[in-house]
Amino acid sequence: MRPLSCLAVLSLLLSGCTFSPNVSITTTSTIDGVDLLDSAIRESTPGVAQFACNESASGHCYYSVFTSDCRDDAKDARASICTTHRIADFSLARGESKSLSGLPASYKHCVARTTPIPPYCASAPQG
């Protein structure tokens, strides 16, 4: 009898599950016990994300939110061509957070101690 009741409860739970919250935590190198970058991005409902800058050696976390479609270059097999659409670029001071809504299902994000450049998320050169 117990296995049947477990199956019934499981089927009820699964029928209501259409979205699982997505959490992305970025923690980069630690030097002498100090985190250089600690950020958390939580998607609580589809298309709504909370960005939090927990710690940054520069004092800020820099974010880029975008969509990107990459494909192989027909002329050069070693290269790819990407079409990137930036949705938002912003920075948060250590301890700050920000919510974005209306994000497409295929959005991506980068976070860095300096301005990231999508789609590969390299940091912009410092001059």
Sequence and secondary structure as in RCSB ss.txt:
>XXXX:A:sequence
MRPLSCLAVLSLLLSGCTFSPNVSITTTSTIDGVDLLDSAIRESTPGVAQFACNESASGHCYYSVFTSDCRDDAK
DARASICTTHRIADFSLARGESKSLSGLPASYKHCVARTTPIPPYCASAPQG
>XXXX:A:secstr
 HHHHHHHHHHHHHHT S   EEEEEE  EETTEESEEEEEEEEETTEEEEEEEEETTSEEEEEEEEEEEEE SS
 TT EEEEEEEEEEEEEETT EEEE S  TT EEEEESS EETTTTEE    
